[in-house]
């Protein structure tokens, strides 16, 4: 009974911490729930308070505190006033995100199987909510908004009217925008796949395929590209028979509904042209309108020049994309100037140099999330963690595969490997 209660606590802690569109306070609740879950376990608690972990946390908090104190002492004269007022809140939230990362990492190392099960359930729940919205929209032309009752902000589920889309709406799930839903779901799927691989387990077919279908339903431009990369990453470690089956399914879909596929692709290319203008406007600002030290070092995690801040929201008429709409890679540049490129370079040095890991890194660097969003670390941590040798083993060869794996296009996990002490 207690194990079910603990799993429920873990699931809700992860679920609430991923609600990017519901505001910082909601994510803070998820962080606190996950922290309570970790501190109530002796093994996880021991991992958290291990010497190297404590030292790493101290270094990270020292860096964040140094940025904050520098901002307080030398506030840029052109800094957005709203960011000056919220600096202390942002500092405290970054501290909580650091705690979240430590707890999540410790849980992944000690209770990886539970994290895998929780992520599988979380992916399925998110997809079912999106499918519910889609069905209700088709049947009654009514949208079930899960964000507006909490934040007062309406979800942006209307499609571009001038694109003659396949579907006149773009469901957003538990998020305010389709691209945000796709980003969060892609990160969860990457974390799920990497942890399954680390445990020498073949992932469920159901959450993986549902995740890809849901991302395509959103009709988000970024989601379509990320889906393609995700499929290539998954297939790169599959057997020839699995690749053949997936290829047959894709060809079958093209043959069965060529007009639908053509309309979808036309809608995708047109939206890509439309939305790229906003993203290019943001990149033009940070690369060409900045100069001197601002261009090289940016403004740090607590400040931002007022002209750029005002351009991101001018009474509902956006002149540039949101700060993270161009992806995590560009968000590092927004905050830390050209020096921000050093962070993705460190990520590249850290990850394994095989096709799946490199493609997963590319996806994470293009998602519409910032480094302050807890959900990002569900996918980023397994990608960067130094796992035990047996966890780094490649996916099993066909002769060693058990029934019920993704290679067999089934939906069950194989038995857990025998744990050695």
HUUR-V234225 format. One line per field, one symbol per residue. phi: phi as a letter, one per 30 degrees, with the letter a starting at -180 (. if undefined). psi: psi as a letter, one per 40 degrees, with the letter a starting at -180 (. if undefined). burial: b if it has 16 or more other ideal C-beta (glycine too) atoms within 10 Angstrom, else e. Layout:
phi=???
psi=???
burial=???
This chain:
phi=.ddddddddddddddddddddcjdddddddddddddedddcdddddddcdeddddddddddddddddddddddbdedcddeddddceddddddddddddddddddddddcbddddedddeddddddddddddeddddddbhccdcccedccicddccdddddchddbdbbecidbdbeddedddddddddedddddddchcddeddddddddddddddhdddddddddddddddddccddddddddddddddddddbdddddddddddddddddddddddddddddccddaiddddcicidcbaddedddddacijcdcbdddcddjdeddddedbidddddddddedddddccdedddddddddcddbcdccededdcddddcddceedddddeededcdcdjcddchcbcdddddddcc
psi=ddddddddddddddddeegdeeidddddddddddddddeehdddddddeidddddddddddddddddddddddfhhdeihdddddeddddddddddddddddddddddddfddddddddddddddddddddddddddddefhhhheddddeehhigehihdeefidheigiebeididddddddddddddddddddddefihiidddddddddddddefhddddddddddddddddeiidddddddddddddddddgddddddddddddddddddddddddddddddddiibddddeaeaeeiiiddddddehgfeghdiiidedeiddddddddeadddedddddddddiifiddddddddddeeigiieehdddeddddddeihiidddeiiiiideeiiieiddefaeiiiiiihhi.
burial=eeeeeebebbbbbbbbbbbbbbebebbbbbbbbbbebbeebeebeebbeeeeeeeebeebeeebeebbeebeeeebeebbeebbeebeebbebbbbbbbbbbbbbbbbbbbbebbbbbbbebbbebbebbbebbeebeeeeebeebbeeeeeeebebebeeebebbbebbbbbbbbbbbbbbbbbbbbbbbbbbbbbbbbbbbbbbbbbbbbebbebbbbbbbbbbbebbeebbeebbbeebeeebeeeeeeeeeeeeeeeeebeebbebbeeebeebbeebbebbeeebeeeebeebbbbbbbbbebbebbeeeeeeebbbbbbbbbbbbbbbbbbeebeebbeebeeebeeeebbbbbbbbbbbbbbbbbbbbbbbbbbbbbeebeeebeeebbeeeebeebbbbbebeebeeeeeeee
